[in-house]
Structure formats: C-alpha cells, structure tokens
Amino acid sequence: MTAQALYAHLPSVDLILNHQSQQALINQYGKEHITALVRQLLDQARDSIKQQQQLPLWLSLNECDGLALTQQKQQRIALFSEQLAQVAQPLGSKGQRRVFNLTGTILHTNLGRALQAEAAIKAVTDVMRFPSTLEYSLQQGKRGHRDHAISEQLQQLIGCEDACLVNNNAAAVLLMLASLANSKEVIVSRGELVEIGGSFRIPDVMRQAGCQLVEVGATNRTHLKDYQQAINENTALLMKVHTSNYMIQGFTSAVSEAELCALGRSMLVPVISDLGSGSLIDLAQYGLPSEPMPQKMLQDGIDLVSFSGDKLLGGPQAGIIAGKSELIDMLQHHPLKRALRCDKMTLAALEATLNLYRHPERLPCDLPTLSMLTRSLDALTDLGQRLIPHCQQLVGQHFTVSVVPSMGQIGSGALPSEQLESVALCFSVNNNQTSQTLNDLADLLASGEIPIIGRIHHNKLWLCLRGISHEQDFIAQLAQLSLTITNNQ
C-alpha cells in the first residue's frame, strides 16, 4: 500500500472528536486537552507512515479484507479512541493521593508527615471559603501583621517574647542567619554540622545566607573553651543544631544550651538554636523518647530557637522562630521574610493546632499524630485480629497473614534513631501454593483507589497498624482489591 493510501486511512480530527466515545474524555479532561492529544497521535501516525511506510501498530487492523472503506474507518476511529483513552489517563492522576501509610514511620516525610487535627481542617476550610483577617486588625481598624496572632499564642505557650513564621524550618534557619550574620562569622560545633532531607546541609545554608562558618571542637567532643577561643570581633552568632536525625555514642562531649548562653551573654554574642522537630510537650509522659522542647531552651537563655510545625508539633508545614523581640524584629524586616512567609491556610491550621495545646490533657485524642504514637499495643493487636480475615480473603492461599510485634519509628526526620514498639500485619509467601512474590503483593496493595503502602523486610511484607486511622476505609479498600482480582480471573 502506498504512503498516500495509508494517509487516507487516518481519520480527521473532527471525526475523532465527534465520535460518541470521546464525549466522556472531553467532559473529564476538557476539549482543548483532548484535541491536542488527538493532533499529537495523528502526528505520530504520519511519522510512522513516512519513516516505516506503515500505520502504527495500535492503528492497524488485523483483518480488513472484505471490509468496506467506511467500515475500516469506523474501526480505526474505535482503535484511535482506545489509544486516546490510554494516553489521556495520566492527565487524571492526582499529584497527591490519599494513601494508607503503614510503613512503620508515622511522620513520614514522603507521605505528608503530620495529619491535621479536625480543628485545623475546619480552620483552613473557613479561610479558603471566606475573607479573613490575615493582615487586618479589627481592634485598630487598619492593617495588621500576619504573624501577630500566632506570636501571641506562642508567648503564652512557651514563654517567648515574640515569634516569626516562615514556610518551613530550613527557611527559618536561612532567615536567622541572613538577618543576623550576613558577612560575619557563625560558630558551630563540628558534631552538629548535620545534613537533613534533600541534601540540606548547615554549611551550605550558611553560604547561601552570606555567613562564614567557623567549626569548633571535634566530631565527637566539643568543649566550652572551643567556642570561647573562636570568638572575635567578627563573630555574629553562636549556634546550636539539634542532631535529631543521627546519634554519636561512646566517647562524647557537648556543650549545653545553658553553658553556651552564659558564654554568649558574657561576650555579647547572641545564641541561636536549630531545634528541628519542635515538641511542645514532654513526650516521656506517654512512654515515648524524650525530645528537647523550645520552652526549655528559652529558659536556658537561647536568644532564638527555630522548629518545625509538621513534625512532633502535629500541625502544618511551617518554620517557627521564637525568642527575643529585638531579634525577631530584625527578621521581620529582612527582605527574605516576604519571600518565605506563610500563606493564610498554613497560618489558620497552625493557629488551630496551637489552640489544642491549651488543653494538654486532651491532646492524645485531639492531635492525630500523638493519638497514633500513643495507641496501646493491646489496641493494635485487637485491630490486627479484626483485619486478618479481610486480608486473608484478599491473598487466599498464596500468603499467610499473622499479627506480630514490630518496631517502627516516629519520623524519618524526627527521632529516626529511636525505635517505636508497634504491631503489624505480616504477610509471608506460601511457597508450595504459588509463584507470587512479596513484590507482587506490594504492587497489588499499592494499585487500589487508596494505595496501601507497607514495607518488605526479612522476606515478609509488613503493614504497621499504627498508621491505620480509618479502619472501615481500610477494610473497604481490601474488599475492592479482592473484587478486582475476582473480576479479572
């Protein structure tokens, strides 16, 4: 068949768009997008004819002898529609989808970290739907400051003089350094030059802020005299960095915040701290690993402390800087502050979350993160026993499902070295029954409308039960996957 004859088999754009099968795609993705995809597929078909002297495989008819030209065109339009639907499908996939985080890491950086409290969700919905007093003072009847309300909350909760809000803790560190130490020296212990997620390193952020890093001490031991000997007329800050994502053990020594602050006061050098995770309550009261709290650091004399909103605090992603009012004022007037400031949704969620801390006795019920972390092992075991029949129905004879003790962690960037006792649904392969693998099962669980994300470890698939906050939704997802398997058999 000649190239000219092959070109004649290509349906026109109008014929394809006007075909009844296209209406659903147009309604879902928009006519403009679908038209562009049709033109793209037609260009691919023309390239195939030009370069290979044949139609692309997806547009070829297996048997066309005896078919009238009109019938062939109709069949090709149908084939074109099938290809169009496949190409269009990724357009409808969400950038963010709800999942069941059963990895064993509660504050999972890649899976959204802290779940928001119902009060925070309502607050965000309200400011999205209606105008709000984002930067307006009702008392004065004029423009206000967007950080003011949360600053007042933090003054009451942790005893700071003032506070500044930015979009995450990395931004908070950058703003502190750029505002207070540009073109000057910042002294940090070598044992605290950490790297966090995304290759964010303290030395790198100092360079971006225009600071000169002065390293003191050794990786495992730093003494007060190391800081004292490094201070000179160009020293702008002494800096502490909480090493929440790694631990040095053995022959170690570090200078406490109180000791460093006493030195800073005597030498008239401010002391700042990058705390990171930012727990506002003593986690030890719930049997969890203890974590430094910003209020304790402020009591020790720290001039500014920064911490995250979406880790142990249990709120939205935000960077919180609390401390001396004169230093906060310098941060608020730095040009970077506008670039790094929080939007109204973040501030609304953070304000609602901080309000929960006024009733600490209710936090394990009101704050989803703390609720998950404090669930008893007995409650998790009972949950696992209720779920076993639903899991076994899904996997049939291919896998054995059991409820077993397991170990997880609070967060990948918050206390990652601290193990957290938990309970898991554990899937092991019945080798005599099937050729299916754990990877096949993991792919199946992740393929549903609400993907189930676990982890493969020691030749078993583990689903940590601390991550299940909606039991009935989880059961419904297992049933949907079981139905899909049945329909495909």
Rosetta blueprint (number, residue, H / E / L):
1 M L
2 T L
3 A H
4 Q H
5 A H
6 L H
7 Y H
8 A H
9 H L
10 L L
11 P L
12 S L
13 V H
14 D H
15 L H
16 I H
17 L H
18 N H
19 H L
20 Q H
21 S H
22 Q H
23 Q H
24 A H
25 L H
26 I H
27 N H
28 Q H
29 Y H
30 G L
31 K H
32 E H
33 H H
34 I H
35 T H
36 A H
37 L H
38 V H
39 R H
40 Q H
41 L H
42 L H
43 D H
44 Q H
45 A H
46 R H
47 D H
48 S H
49 I H
50 K H
51 Q H
52 Q H
53 Q L
54 Q L
55 L L
56 P L
57 L H
58 W H
59 L H
60 S L
61 L L
62 N L
63 E L
64 C L
65 D L
66 G L
67 L L
68 A L
69 L H
70 T H
71 Q H
72 Q H
73 K H
74 Q H
75 Q H
76 R H
77 I H
78 A H
79 L H
80 F H
81 S H
82 E H
83 Q H
84 L H
85 A H
86 Q H
87 V H
88 A H
89 Q H
90 P H
91 L H
92 G H
93 S L
94 K L
95 G L
96 Q L
97 R L
98 R L
99 V L
100 F E
101 N E
102 L L
103 T L
104 G L
105 T E
106 I E
107 L E
108 H L
109 T H
110 N H
111 L H
112 G L
113 R L
114 A L
115 L L
116 Q L
117 A L
118 E H
119 A H
120 A H
121 I H
122 K H
123 A H
124 V H
125 T H
126 D H
127 V H
128 M H
129 R H
130 F L
131 P L
132 S L
133 T L
134 L L
135 E L
136 Y E
137 S E
138 L L
139 Q L
140 Q L
141 G L
142 K E
143 R E
144 G L
145 H L
146 R L
147 D L
148 H H
149 A H
150 I H
151 S H
152 E H
153 Q H
154 L H
155 Q H
156 Q H
157 L H
158 I H
159 G L
160 C L
161 E L
162 D E
163 A E
164 C E
165 L E
166 V E
167 N L
168 N L
169 N H
170 A H
171 A H
172 A H
173 V H
174 L H
175 L H
176 M H
177 L H
178 A H
179 S H
180 L H
181 A H
182 N L
183 S L
184 K L
185 E E
186 V E
187 I E
188 V E
189 S E
190 R H
191 G H
192 E H
193 L L
194 V L
195 E E
196 I E
197 G H
198 G H
199 S H
200 F E
201 R E
202 I H
203 P H
204 D H
205 V H
206 M H
207 R H
208 Q H
209 A L
210 G L
211 C L
212 Q E
213 L E
214 V E
215 E E
216 V E
217 G L
218 A L
219 T L
220 N L
221 R E
222 T L
223 H L
224 L H
225 K H
226 D H
227 Y H
228 Q H
229 Q H
230 A H
231 I L
232 N L
233 E L
234 N L
235 T E
236 A E
237 L E
238 L E
239 M E
240 K E
241 V E
242 H L
243 T L
244 S L
245 N L
246 Y L
247 M L
248 I L
249 Q L
250 G L
251 F L
252 T L
253 S E
254 A L
255 V L
256 S L
257 E H
258 A H
259 E H
260 L H
261 C H
262 A H
263 L H
264 G H
265 R H
266 S H
267 M H
268 L L
269 V L
270 P L
271 V E
272 I E
273 S E
274 D E
275 L E
276 G E
277 S L
278 G L
279 S L
280 L L
281 I L
282 D L
283 L H
284 A H
285 Q H
286 Y H
287 G L
288 L L
289 P L
290 S L
291 E L
292 P L
293 M L
294 P H
295 Q H
296 K H
297 M H
298 L H
299 Q H
300 D L
301 G L
302 I L
303 D L
304 L E
305 V E
306 S E
307 F E
308 S E
309 G L
310 D L
311 K L
312 L L
313 L L
314 G L
315 G L
316 P L
317 Q L
318 A L
319 G E
320 I E
321 I E
322 A E
323 G E
324 K L
325 S H
326 E H
327 L H
328 I H
329 D H
330 M H
331 L H
332 Q H
333 H L
334 H L
335 P H
336 L H
337 K H
338 R H
339 A H
340 L H
341 R L
342 C L
343 D L
344 K H
345 M H
346 T H
347 L H
348 A H
349 A H
350 L H
351 E H
352 A H
353 T H
354 L H
355 N H
356 L H
357 Y L
358 R L
359 H L
360 P H
361 E H
362 R H
363 L H
364 P H
365 C H
366 D H
367 L L
368 P H
369 T H
370 L H
371 S H
372 M H
373 L H
374 T L
375 R L
376 S L
377 L H
378 D H
379 A H
380 L H
381 T H
382 D H
383 L H
384 G H
385 Q H
386 R H
387 L H
388 I H
389 P H
390 H H
391 C H
392 Q H
393 Q H
394 L H
395 V H
396 G L
397 Q L
398 H L
399 F E
400 T E
401 V E
402 S E
403 V E
404 V E
405 P E
406 S E
407 M E
408 G E
409 Q E
410 I E
411 G E
412 S L
413 G L
414 A L
415 L L
416 P L
417 S L
418 E L
419 Q E
420 L E
421 E E
422 S E
423 V E
424 A E
425 L E
426 C E
427 F E
428 S E
429 V E
430 N L
431 N L
432 N L
433 Q L
434 T L
435 S L
436 Q L
437 T L
438 L H
439 N H
440 D H
441 L H
442 A H
443 D H
444 L H
445 L H
446 A L
447 S L
448 G L
449 E L
450 I L
451 P L
452 I E
453 I E
454 G L
455 R E
456 I E
457 H E
458 H L
459 N L
460 K E
461 L E
462 W E
463 L E
464 C E
465 L H
466 R H
467 G H
468 I L
469 S L
470 H L
471 E H
472 Q H
473 D H
474 F H
475 I H
476 A H
477 Q H
478 L H
479 A H
480 Q H
481 L H
482 S H
483 L H
484 T H
485 I H
486 T H
487 N H
488 N H
489 Q L
